[in-house]
Protein backbone atom coordinates (compact mmCIF):
# COMPACT_ATOMS: atom_id res chain seq x y z
CA UNK A 1 0.00 0.00 0.00
CA UNK A 2 2.87 2.33 0.84
CA UNK A 3 4.64 1.62 -2.43
CA UNK A 4 1.38 2.12 -4.32
CA UNK A 5 1.18 5.58 -2.68
CA UNK A 6 -2.23 4.83 -1.19
CA UNK A 7 -1.33 6.79 1.96
CA UNK A 8 -0.14 9.79 -0.07
CA UNK A 9 -3.71 10.72 -1.07
CA UNK A 10 -3.90 12.58 2.25
CA UNK A 11 -0.82 14.67 1.46
CA UNK A 12 2.32 13.12 2.87
CA UNK A 13 2.23 9.36 3.38
CA UNK A 14 3.04 9.88 7.06
CA UNK A 15 -0.13 11.92 7.52
CA UNK A 16 -2.21 9.35 5.67
CA UNK A 17 -0.82 6.57 7.85
CA UNK A 18 -1.73 8.56 10.98
CA UNK A 19 -5.31 8.98 9.73
CA UNK A 20 -5.59 5.25 9.01
CA UNK A 21 -4.23 4.33 12.46
CA UNK A 22 -6.73 6.66 14.14
CA UNK A 23 -9.54 5.14 12.09
CA UNK A 24 -8.46 1.59 12.94
CA UNK A 25 -8.46 2.46 16.65
CA UNK A 26 -11.97 3.92 16.32
CA UNK A 27 -13.66 1.29 14.17
CA UNK A 28 -14.41 -2.26 15.30
CA UNK A 29 -12.21 -4.88 13.60
CA UNK A 30 -15.23 -6.43 11.87
CA UNK A 31 -16.33 -3.11 10.36
CA UNK A 32 -16.92 -3.59 6.60
CA UNK A 33 -15.21 -0.31 5.75
CA UNK A 34 -11.93 -1.59 7.26
CA UNK A 35 -11.99 -4.60 4.95
CA UNK A 36 -12.91 -2.40 1.99
CA UNK A 37 -9.98 -0.12 2.73
CA UNK A 38 -7.48 -2.99 2.85
CA UNK A 39 -8.92 -4.45 -0.35
CA UNK A 40 -8.00 -1.11 -1.97
CA UNK A 41 -11.60 -0.31 -2.82
CA UNK A 42 -11.93 2.55 -0.30
CA UNK A 43 -9.97 5.78 0.00
CA UNK A 44 -8.48 7.13 3.21
CA UNK A 45 -11.00 9.98 3.09
CA UNK A 46 -13.89 7.50 2.93
CA UNK A 47 -12.40 5.43 5.78
CA UNK A 48 -11.98 8.60 7.84
CA UNK A 49 -15.61 9.54 7.17
CA UNK A 50 -16.76 6.05 8.21
CA UNK A 51 -14.74 6.30 11.43
CA UNK A 52 -16.17 9.71 12.28
CA UNK A 53 -19.74 8.56 11.68
CA UNK A 54 -19.44 5.21 13.46
CA UNK A 55 -20.77 4.55 16.91
CA UNK A 56 -18.24 4.40 19.67
CA UNK A 57 -16.85 1.05 20.68
CA UNK A 58 -18.55 -0.78 23.53
CA UNK A 59 -16.37 0.81 26.19
CA UNK A 60 -17.11 4.27 24.83
CA UNK A 61 -20.83 3.54 24.78
CA UNK A 62 -20.84 2.42 28.41
CA UNK A 63 -18.80 5.39 29.62
CA UNK A 64 -20.87 7.88 27.62
CA UNK A 65 -24.14 6.26 28.70
CA UNK A 66 -23.18 6.25 32.35
CA UNK A 67 -22.06 9.89 32.18
CA UNK A 68 -25.35 10.92 30.58
CA UNK A 69 -27.36 8.91 33.09
CA UNK A 70 -25.47 10.43 36.03
CA UNK A 71 -26.12 13.92 34.66
CA UNK A 72 -29.83 13.14 34.37
CA UNK A 73 -30.02 11.72 37.89
CA UNK A 74 -28.13 14.62 39.46
CA UNK A 75 -30.56 17.10 37.90
CA UNK A 76 -33.66 15.09 38.71
CA UNK A 77 -36.51 16.42 40.83
CA UNK A 78 -37.82 13.21 42.43
CA UNK A 79 -41.03 14.91 43.56
CA UNK A 80 -42.02 15.61 39.94
CA UNK A 81 -41.57 12.08 38.60
CA UNK A 82 -44.53 10.47 36.90
CA UNK A 83 -45.41 6.83 37.50
CA UNK A 84 -43.95 6.04 34.09
CA UNK A 85 -40.68 7.72 35.14
CA UNK A 86 -40.62 5.76 38.40
CA UNK A 87 -41.27 2.47 36.60
CA UNK A 88 -38.47 3.21 34.15
CA UNK A 89 -36.07 3.93 37.01
CA UNK A 90 -37.06 0.70 38.78
CA UNK A 91 -36.48 -1.35 35.62
CA UNK A 92 -33.16 0.38 35.07
CA UNK A 93 -32.14 -0.35 38.67
CA UNK A 94 -32.93 -4.05 38.19
CA UNK A 95 -30.87 -4.26 35.01
CA UNK A 96 -28.01 -2.25 36.51
CA UNK A 97 -27.93 -4.46 39.62
CA UNK A 98 -27.89 -7.54 37.45
CA UNK A 99 -24.98 -6.26 35.36
CA UNK A 100 -23.08 -5.09 38.46
CA UNK A 101 -23.44 -8.50 40.08
CA UNK A 102 -21.78 -10.03 36.99
CA UNK A 103 -19.03 -7.40 37.03
CA UNK A 104 -18.30 -8.05 40.70
CA UNK A 105 -18.15 -11.83 40.20
Chimera marker file (.cmm) of the C-alpha trace (Angstrom):
<marker_set name="trace">
<marker id="1" x="0.000" y="0.000" z="0.000" r="1" g="1" b="0" radius="0.5"/>
<marker id="2" x="2.866" y="2.328" z="0.844" r="1" g="1" b="0" radius="0.5"/>
<marker id="3" x="4.640" y="1.623" z="-2.428" r="1" g="1" b="0" radius="0.5"/>
<marker id="4" x="1.377" y="2.121" z="-4.319" r="1" g="1" b="0" radius="0.5"/>
<marker id="5" x="1.183" y="5.583" z="-2.675" r="1" g="1" b="0" radius="0.5"/>
<marker id="6" x="-2.230" y="4.829" z="-1.186" r="1" g="1" b="0" radius="0.5"/>
<marker id="7" x="-1.334" y="6.792" z="1.957" r="1" g="1" b="0" radius="0.5"/>
<marker id="8" x="-0.145" y="9.793" z="-0.067" r="1" g="1" b="0" radius="0.5"/>
<marker id="9" x="-3.706" y="10.716" z="-1.069" r="1" g="1" b="0" radius="0.5"/>
<marker id="10" x="-3.904" y="12.576" z="2.247" r="1" g="1" b="0" radius="0.5"/>
<marker id="11" x="-0.823" y="14.672" z="1.457" r="1" g="1" b="0" radius="0.5"/>
<marker id="12" x="2.321" y="13.125" z="2.873" r="1" g="1" b="0" radius="0.5"/>
<marker id="13" x="2.231" y="9.360" z="3.384" r="1" g="1" b="0" radius="0.5"/>
<marker id="14" x="3.044" y="9.878" z="7.057" r="1" g="1" b="0" radius="0.5"/>
<marker id="15" x="-0.133" y="11.919" z="7.523" r="1" g="1" b="0" radius="0.5"/>
<marker id="16" x="-2.211" y="9.347" z="5.665" r="1" g="1" b="0" radius="0.5"/>
<marker id="17" x="-0.818" y="6.566" z="7.846" r="1" g="1" b="0" radius="0.5"/>
<marker id="18" x="-1.731" y="8.558" z="10.978" r="1" g="1" b="0" radius="0.5"/>
<marker id="19" x="-5.309" y="8.985" z="9.732" r="1" g="1" b="0" radius="0.5"/>
<marker id="20" x="-5.592" y="5.255" z="9.008" r="1" g="1" b="0" radius="0.5"/>
<marker id="21" x="-4.231" y="4.333" z="12.460" r="1" g="1" b="0" radius="0.5"/>
<marker id="22" x="-6.730" y="6.658" z="14.142" r="1" g="1" b="0" radius="0.5"/>
<marker id="23" x="-9.545" y="5.136" z="12.092" r="1" g="1" b="0" radius="0.5"/>
<marker id="24" x="-8.461" y="1.588" z="12.942" r="1" g="1" b="0" radius="0.5"/>
<marker id="25" x="-8.463" y="2.465" z="16.646" r="1" g="1" b="0" radius="0.5"/>
<marker id="26" x="-11.968" y="3.920" z="16.322" r="1" g="1" b="0" radius="0.5"/>
<marker id="27" x="-13.655" y="1.294" z="14.166" r="1" g="1" b="0" radius="0.5"/>
<marker id="28" x="-14.409" y="-2.263" z="15.299" r="1" g="1" b="0" radius="0.5"/>
<marker id="29" x="-12.212" y="-4.875" z="13.601" r="1" g="1" b="0" radius="0.5"/>
<marker id="30" x="-15.230" y="-6.431" z="11.873" r="1" g="1" b="0" radius="0.5"/>
<marker id="31" x="-16.331" y="-3.111" z="10.363" r="1" g="1" b="0" radius="0.5"/>
<marker id="32" x="-16.919" y="-3.594" z="6.601" r="1" g="1" b="0" radius="0.5"/>
<marker id="33" x="-15.207" y="-0.310" z="5.748" r="1" g="1" b="0" radius="0.5"/>
<marker id="34" x="-11.929" y="-1.593" z="7.260" r="1" g="1" b="0" radius="0.5"/>
<marker id="35" x="-11.987" y="-4.600" z="4.948" r="1" g="1" b="0" radius="0.5"/>
<marker id="36" x="-12.907" y="-2.398" z="1.990" r="1" g="1" b="0" radius="0.5"/>
<marker id="37" x="-9.979" y="-0.118" z="2.731" r="1" g="1" b="0" radius="0.5"/>
<marker id="38" x="-7.485" y="-2.989" z="2.849" r="1" g="1" b="0" radius="0.5"/>
<marker id="39" x="-8.920" y="-4.446" z="-0.346" r="1" g="1" b="0" radius="0.5"/>
<marker id="40" x="-8.001" y="-1.112" z="-1.972" r="1" g="1" b="0" radius="0.5"/>
<marker id="41" x="-11.603" y="-0.310" z="-2.820" r="1" g="1" b="0" radius="0.5"/>
<marker id="42" x="-11.931" y="2.546" z="-0.304" r="1" g="1" b="0" radius="0.5"/>
<marker id="43" x="-9.971" y="5.780" z="-0.004" r="1" g="1" b="0" radius="0.5"/>
<marker id="44" x="-8.480" y="7.135" z="3.209" r="1" g="1" b="0" radius="0.5"/>
<marker id="45" x="-11.002" y="9.978" z="3.094" r="1" g="1" b="0" radius="0.5"/>
<marker id="46" x="-13.889" y="7.499" z="2.933" r="1" g="1" b="0" radius="0.5"/>
<marker id="47" x="-12.404" y="5.427" z="5.779" r="1" g="1" b="0" radius="0.5"/>
<marker id="48" x="-11.984" y="8.598" z="7.841" r="1" g="1" b="0" radius="0.5"/>
<marker id="49" x="-15.608" y="9.542" z="7.174" r="1" g="1" b="0" radius="0.5"/>
<marker id="50" x="-16.763" y="6.053" z="8.215" r="1" g="1" b="0" radius="0.5"/>
<marker id="51" x="-14.741" y="6.303" z="11.428" r="1" g="1" b="0" radius="0.5"/>
<marker id="52" x="-16.174" y="9.712" z="12.282" r="1" g="1" b="0" radius="0.5"/>
<marker id="53" x="-19.743" y="8.563" z="11.676" r="1" g="1" b="0" radius="0.5"/>
<marker id="54" x="-19.444" y="5.215" z="13.460" r="1" g="1" b="0" radius="0.5"/>
<marker id="55" x="-20.773" y="4.547" z="16.912" r="1" g="1" b="0" radius="0.5"/>
<marker id="56" x="-18.236" y="4.399" z="19.669" r="1" g="1" b="0" radius="0.5"/>
<marker id="57" x="-16.851" y="1.052" z="20.680" r="1" g="1" b="0" radius="0.5"/>
<marker id="58" x="-18.551" y="-0.784" z="23.533" r="1" g="1" b="0" radius="0.5"/>
<marker id="59" x="-16.370" y="0.809" z="26.192" r="1" g="1" b="0" radius="0.5"/>
<marker id="60" x="-17.110" y="4.266" z="24.833" r="1" g="1" b="0" radius="0.5"/>
<marker id="61" x="-20.832" y="3.543" z="24.779" r="1" g="1" b="0" radius="0.5"/>
<marker id="62" x="-20.837" y="2.418" z="28.412" r="1" g="1" b="0" radius="0.5"/>
<marker id="63" x="-18.796" y="5.392" z="29.618" r="1" g="1" b="0" radius="0.5"/>
<marker id="64" x="-20.872" y="7.882" z="27.621" r="1" g="1" b="0" radius="0.5"/>
<marker id="65" x="-24.138" y="6.260" z="28.697" r="1" g="1" b="0" radius="0.5"/>
<marker id="66" x="-23.178" y="6.255" z="32.355" r="1" g="1" b="0" radius="0.5"/>
<marker id="67" x="-22.058" y="9.892" z="32.183" r="1" g="1" b="0" radius="0.5"/>
<marker id="68" x="-25.349" y="10.916" z="30.580" r="1" g="1" b="0" radius="0.5"/>
<marker id="69" x="-27.356" y="8.906" z="33.089" r="1" g="1" b="0" radius="0.5"/>
<marker id="70" x="-25.470" y="10.427" z="36.029" r="1" g="1" b="0" radius="0.5"/>
<marker id="71" x="-26.119" y="13.919" z="34.658" r="1" g="1" b="0" radius="0.5"/>
<marker id="72" x="-29.826" y="13.140" z="34.369" r="1" g="1" b="0" radius="0.5"/>
<marker id="73" x="-30.021" y="11.720" z="37.885" r="1" g="1" b="0" radius="0.5"/>
<marker id="74" x="-28.133" y="14.619" z="39.458" r="1" g="1" b="0" radius="0.5"/>
<marker id="75" x="-30.560" y="17.100" z="37.904" r="1" g="1" b="0" radius="0.5"/>
<marker id="76" x="-33.658" y="15.089" z="38.712" r="1" g="1" b="0" radius="0.5"/>
<marker id="77" x="-36.506" y="16.422" z="40.831" r="1" g="1" b="0" radius="0.5"/>
<marker id="78" x="-37.818" y="13.214" z="42.426" r="1" g="1" b="0" radius="0.5"/>
<marker id="79" x="-41.033" y="14.914" z="43.560" r="1" g="1" b="0" radius="0.5"/>
<marker id="80" x="-42.023" y="15.612" z="39.945" r="1" g="1" b="0" radius="0.5"/>
<marker id="81" x="-41.574" y="12.084" z="38.604" r="1" g="1" b="0" radius="0.5"/>
<marker id="82" x="-44.527" y="10.470" z="36.902" r="1" g="1" b="0" radius="0.5"/>
<marker id="83" x="-45.413" y="6.832" z="37.498" r="1" g="1" b="0" radius="0.5"/>
<marker id="84" x="-43.953" y="6.037" z="34.093" r="1" g="1" b="0" radius="0.5"/>
<marker id="85" x="-40.676" y="7.715" z="35.135" r="1" g="1" b="0" radius="0.5"/>
<marker id="86" x="-40.615" y="5.761" z="38.405" r="1" g="1" b="0" radius="0.5"/>
<marker id="87" x="-41.273" y="2.473" z="36.597" r="1" g="1" b="0" radius="0.5"/>
<marker id="88" x="-38.471" y="3.211" z="34.151" r="1" g="1" b="0" radius="0.5"/>
<marker id="89" x="-36.070" y="3.935" z="37.014" r="1" g="1" b="0" radius="0.5"/>
<marker id="90" x="-37.059" y="0.701" z="38.784" r="1" g="1" b="0" radius="0.5"/>
<marker id="91" x="-36.480" y="-1.352" z="35.620" r="1" g="1" b="0" radius="0.5"/>
<marker id="92" x="-33.165" y="0.381" z="35.075" r="1" g="1" b="0" radius="0.5"/>
<marker id="93" x="-32.136" y="-0.346" z="38.669" r="1" g="1" b="0" radius="0.5"/>
<marker id="94" x="-32.928" y="-4.049" z="38.193" r="1" g="1" b="0" radius="0.5"/>
<marker id="95" x="-30.870" y="-4.264" z="35.013" r="1" g="1" b="0" radius="0.5"/>
<marker id="96" x="-28.014" y="-2.250" z="36.514" r="1" g="1" b="0" radius="0.5"/>
<marker id="97" x="-27.931" y="-4.458" z="39.621" r="1" g="1" b="0" radius="0.5"/>
<marker id="98" x="-27.886" y="-7.543" z="37.447" r="1" g="1" b="0" radius="0.5"/>
<marker id="99" x="-24.977" y="-6.262" z="35.364" r="1" g="1" b="0" radius="0.5"/>
<marker id="100" x="-23.084" y="-5.089" z="38.458" r="1" g="1" b="0" radius="0.5"/>
<marker id="101" x="-23.443" y="-8.504" z="40.084" r="1" g="1" b="0" radius="0.5"/>
<marker id="102" x="-21.779" y="-10.026" z="36.989" r="1" g="1" b="0" radius="0.5"/>
<marker id="103" x="-19.030" y="-7.403" z="37.033" r="1" g="1" b="0" radius="0.5"/>
<marker id="104" x="-18.296" y="-8.048" z="40.703" r="1" g="1" b="0" radius="0.5"/>
<marker id="105" x="-18.149" y="-11.831" z="40.195" r="1" g="1" b="0" radius="0.5"/>
<link id1="1" id2="2" r="1" g="1" b="0" radius="0.2"/>
<link id1="2" id2="3" r="1" g="1" b="0" radius="0.2"/>
<link id1="3" id2="4" r="1" g="1" b="0" radius="0.2"/>
<link id1="4" id2="5" r="1" g="1" b="0" radius="0.2"/>
<link id1="5" id2="6" r="1" g="1" b="0" radius="0.2"/>
<link id1="6" id2="7" r="1" g="1" b="0" radius="0.2"/>
<link id1="7" id2="8" r="1" g="1" b="0" radius="0.2"/>
<link id1="8" id2="9" r="1" g="1" b="0" radius="0.2"/>
<link id1="9" id2="10" r="1" g="1" b="0" radius="0.2"/>
<link id1="10" id2="11" r="1" g="1" b="0" radius="0.2"/>
<link id1="11" id2="12" r="1" g="1" b="0" radius="0.2"/>
<link id1="12" id2="13" r="1" g="1" b="0" radius="0.2"/>
<link id1="13" id2="14" r="1" g="1" b="0" radius="0.2"/>
<link id1="14" id2="15" r="1" g="1" b="0" radius="0.2"/>
<link id1="15" id2="16" r="1" g="1" b="0" radius="0.2"/>
<link id1="16" id2="17" r="1" g="1" b="0" radius="0.2"/>
<link id1="17" id2="18" r="1" g="1" b="0" radius="0.2"/>
<link id1="18" id2="19" r="1" g="1" b="0" radius="0.2"/>
<link id1="19" id2="20" r="1" g="1" b="0" radius="0.2"/>
<link id1="20" id2="21" r="1" g="1" b="0" radius="0.2"/>
<link id1="21" id2="22" r="1" g="1" b="0" radius="0.2"/>
<link id1="22" id2="23" r="1" g="1" b="0" radius="0.2"/>
<link id1="23" id2="24" r="1" g="1" b="0" radius="0.2"/>
<link id1="24" id2="25" r="1" g="1" b="0" radius="0.2"/>
<link id1="25" id2="26" r="1" g="1" b="0" radius="0.2"/>
<link id1="26" id2="27" r="1" g="1" b="0" radius="0.2"/>
<link id1="27" id2="28" r="1" g="1" b="0" radius="0.2"/>
<link id1="28" id2="29" r="1" g="1" b="0" radius="0.2"/>
<link id1="29" id2="30" r="1" g="1" b="0" radius="0.2"/>
<link id1="30" id2="31" r="1" g="1" b="0" radius="0.2"/>
<link id1="31" id2="32" r="1" g="1" b="0" radius="0.2"/>
<link id1="32" id2="33" r="1" g="1" b="0" radius="0.2"/>
<link id1="33" id2="34" r="1" g="1" b="0" radius="0.2"/>
<link id1="34" id2="35" r="1" g="1" b="0" radius="0.2"/>
<link id1="35" id2="36" r="1" g="1" b="0" radius="0.2"/>
<link id1="36" id2="37" r="1" g="1" b="0" radius="0.2"/>
<link id1="37" id2="38" r="1" g="1" b="0" radius="0.2"/>
<link id1="38" id2="39" r="1" g="1" b="0" radius="0.2"/>
<link id1="39" id2="40" r="1" g="1" b="0" radius="0.2"/>
<link id1="40" id2="41" r="1" g="1" b="0" radius="0.2"/>
<link id1="41" id2="42" r="1" g="1" b="0" radius="0.2"/>
<link id1="42" id2="43" r="1" g="1" b="0" radius="0.2"/>
<link id1="43" id2="44" r="1" g="1" b="0" radius="0.2"/>
<link id1="44" id2="45" r="1" g="1" b="0" radius="0.2"/>
<link id1="45" id2="46" r="1" g="1" b="0" radius="0.2"/>
<link id1="46" id2="47" r="1" g="1" b="0" radius="0.2"/>
<link id1="47" id2="48" r="1" g="1" b="0" radius="0.2"/>
<link id1="48" id2="49" r="1" g="1" b="0" radius="0.2"/>
<link id1="49" id2="50" r="1" g="1" b="0" radius="0.2"/>
<link id1="50" id2="51" r="1" g="1" b="0" radius="0.2"/>
<link id1="51" id2="52" r="1" g="1" b="0" radius="0.2"/>
<link id1="52" id2="53" r="1" g="1" b="0" radius="0.2"/>
<link id1="53" id2="54" r="1" g="1" b="0" radius="0.2"/>
<link id1="54" id2="55" r="1" g="1" b="0" radius="0.2"/>
<link id1="55" id2="56" r="1" g="1" b="0" radius="0.2"/>
<link id1="56" id2="57" r="1" g="1" b="0" radius="0.2"/>
<link id1="57" id2="58" r="1" g="1" b="0" radius="0.2"/>
<link id1="58" id2="59" r="1" g="1" b="0" radius="0.2"/>
<link id1="59" id2="60" r="1" g="1" b="0" radius="0.2"/>
<link id1="60" id2="61" r="1" g="1" b="0" radius="0.2"/>
<link id1="61" id2="62" r="1" g="1" b="0" radius="0.2"/>
<link id1="62" id2="63" r="1" g="1" b="0" radius="0.2"/>
<link id1="63" id2="64" r="1" g="1" b="0" radius="0.2"/>
<link id1="64" id2="65" r="1" g="1" b="0" radius="0.2"/>
<link id1="65" id2="66" r="1" g="1" b="0" radius="0.2"/>
<link id1="66" id2="67" r="1" g="1" b="0" radius="0.2"/>
<link id1="67" id2="68" r="1" g="1" b="0" radius="0.2"/>
<link id1="68" id2="69" r="1" g="1" b="0" radius="0.2"/>
<link id1="69" id2="70" r="1" g="1" b="0" radius="0.2"/>
<link id1="70" id2="71" r="1" g="1" b="0" radius="0.2"/>
<link id1="71" id2="72" r="1" g="1" b="0" radius="0.2"/>
<link id1="72" id2="73" r="1" g="1" b="0" radius="0.2"/>
<link id1="73" id2="74" r="1" g="1" b="0" radius="0.2"/>
<link id1="74" id2="75" r="1" g="1" b="0" radius="0.2"/>
<link id1="75" id2="76" r="1" g="1" b="0" radius="0.2"/>
<link id1="76" id2="77" r="1" g="1" b="0" radius="0.2"/>
<link id1="77" id2="78" r="1" g="1" b="0" radius="0.2"/>
<link id1="78" id2="79" r="1" g="1" b="0" radius="0.2"/>
<link id1="79" id2="80" r="1" g="1" b="0" radius="0.2"/>
<link id1="80" id2="81" r="1" g="1" b="0" radius="0.2"/>
<link id1="81" id2="82" r="1" g="1" b="0" radius="0.2"/>
<link id1="82" id2="83" r="1" g="1" b="0" radius="0.2"/>
<link id1="83" id2="84" r="1" g="1" b="0" radius="0.2"/>
<link id1="84" id2="85" r="1" g="1" b="0" radius="0.2"/>
<link id1="85" id2="86" r="1" g="1" b="0" radius="0.2"/>
<link id1="86" id2="87" r="1" g="1" b="0" radius="0.2"/>
<link id1="87" id2="88" r="1" g="1" b="0" radius="0.2"/>
<link id1="88" id2="89" r="1" g="1" b="0" radius="0.2"/>
<link id1="89" id2="90" r="1" g="1" b="0" radius="0.2"/>
<link id1="90" id2="91" r="1" g="1" b="0" radius="0.2"/>
<link id1="91" id2="92" r="1" g="1" b="0" radius="0.2"/>
<link id1="92" id2="93" r="1" g="1" b="0" radius="0.2"/>
<link id1="93" id2="94" r="1" g="1" b="0" radius="0.2"/>
<link id1="94" id2="95" r="1" g="1" b="0" radius="0.2"/>
<link id1="95" id2="96" r="1" g="1" b="0" radius="0.2"/>
<link id1="96" id2="97" r="1" g="1" b="0" radius="0.2"/>
<link id1="97" id2="98" r="1" g="1" b="0" radius="0.2"/>
<link id1="98" id2="99" r="1" g="1" b="0" radius="0.2"/>
<link id1="99" id2="100" r="1" g="1" b="0" radius="0.2"/>
<link id1="100" id2="101" r="1" g="1" b="0" radius="0.2"/>
<link id1="101" id2="102" r="1" g="1" b="0" radius="0.2"/>
<link id1="102" id2="103" r="1" g="1" b="0" radius="0.2"/>
<link id1="103" id2="104" r="1" g="1" b="0" radius="0.2"/>
<link id1="104" id2="105" r="1" g="1" b="0" radius="0.2"/>
</marker_set>
